[in-house]
Amino acid sequence: MALLAGLPCETAPLAALGSEPAWKGFSSEAEKSWREFDTAIVEPMRAWARKELRLPQRRTKTLFYPFGGPDLATALALFPDIPAVVLIGLEPAGNLPELERLSAEKRAEALADLGALVLDFLKCGYFITMEMMDTYSKGHIDGALPVIGFFLKRAGFSIVDVRRLAPAAGGGWDETPYRRLEARPRRPYGVRIDCVRAGEKDLRSVYYFSCDIENRAFRPDSALYRLFDGLPGMTTFVKAGSYLLHWDNFSNLRRLILDHSLYVLQDDTAVPYRFFKAGGWPVVLYGRYATPVKDFKNVEQPDLRTAYEDPEGDVRPLPFHFGYRWRTQVDNLLLAERPRRAYKAPVSK
């Protein structure tokens, strides 16, 4: 796994692969991009989170990150001590590449594609789904697992175990040892990666589910919905979520988030602001609100804009940049805390 993160490996026979020009080039680019990402985004994000997310960090046991794909880097920056992270994406879970079994030419192709996936993310802080699918279609890098492995190793973790997850006939979930899959299972399915950070003893778990979370598949009676329904101490985080939670065909996921989250941390692409206000959630705003980028229509939120412009409102600085407006550096985040009284999600309008 170290080689996939652009880090040297001392274990034979993998150590010898580190002398190949393709790996050296990948390692150099990975080191440079990671250092820049860490300096520009992760360190300011960590410092901000230590101040602004002190209580959520203490209370949260599971970070639920729908639409995040394999973006473990942001999850760990905001919640560095989180026991469990649940990542959701359309991308396949895939397989870990067996670099030692590939020819030098195939290894070079695999590293080039992993670089295209990871290094682009490190520039803008989010994945573009269609570009990821195009890269996966080449077959040199298979799914989210290698990307998650990259982020784990770069964050100082060692992988202890990987398990496959699949819906069980009785409605729960089957868990089996990791093995290489020759064909992609039918969604939903996933993996659990148990890991430990250097200098620590406690195991952490990273879950990745390849799934469709539109209403047609993500129903309250489905195995995946029930799994998330039972997550302990859940905080939801969403960024660059394509505004899907604004629409009624994602209302099941929206309701689950509102019914079961202790906190919701999100940009304006996630749950519309009106749902939090109607439900009595205390809200703190960060950064600046701007008209959504031109790729998304009919998702502007006048009430959120008004809240940002209210001179009496609680709007605080946001010292880092990510998401769809990373180039213009006009970013926003909203932190909503679950109201203490009984709460029922309002009906969509």
HELIX and SHEET records of a PDB file:
HELIX    1   1 LEU A    3  ALA A    5  5                                   3    
HELIX    2   2 LEU A   14  SER A   19  5                                   6    
HELIX    3   3 PRO A   21  PHE A   37  1                                  17    
HELIX    4   4 ASP A   38  VAL A   42  3                                   5    
HELIX    5   5 GLU A   43  GLU A   52  1                                  10    
HELIX    6   6 ARG A   54  ARG A   59  1                                   6    
HELIX    7   7 LEU A   72  LEU A   78  1                                   7    
HELIX    8   8 LEU A   99  ARG A  101  5                                   3    
HELIX    9   9 ALA A  104  CYS A  124  1                                  21    
HELIX   10  10 THR A  129  SER A  137  1                                   9    
HELIX   11  11 LEU A  145  ARG A  154  1                                  10    
HELIX   12  12 ALA A  223  ASP A  229  1                                   7    
HELIX   13  13 LEU A  244  HIS A  246  5                                   3    
HELIX   14  14 ASP A  248  PHE A  250  5                                   3    
HELIX   15  15 SER A  251  HIS A  260  1                                  10    
HELIX   16  16 TYR A  273  ALA A  278  1                                   6    
HELIX   17  17 PRO A  302  GLU A  309  1                                   8    
SHEET    1   A11 TRP A 173  PRO A 177  0                                        
SHEET    2   A11 PHE A 157  PRO A 167 -1                                        
SHEET    3   A11 TYR A 189  ARG A 197 -1                                        
SHEET    4   A11 ARG A 204  SER A 210 -1                                        
SHEET    5   A11 ALA A  84  GLY A  89  1                                        
SHEET    6   A11 THR A  62  TYR A  65  1                                        
SHEET    7   A11 MET A 234  VAL A 238  1                                        
SHEET    8   A11 TYR A 263  GLN A 266  1                                        
SHEET    9   A11 ASN A 332  GLU A 337 -1                                        
SHEET   10   A11 VAL A 283  GLY A 287 -1                                        
SHEET   11   A11 VAL A 315  ARG A 316  1                                        
END                                                                             
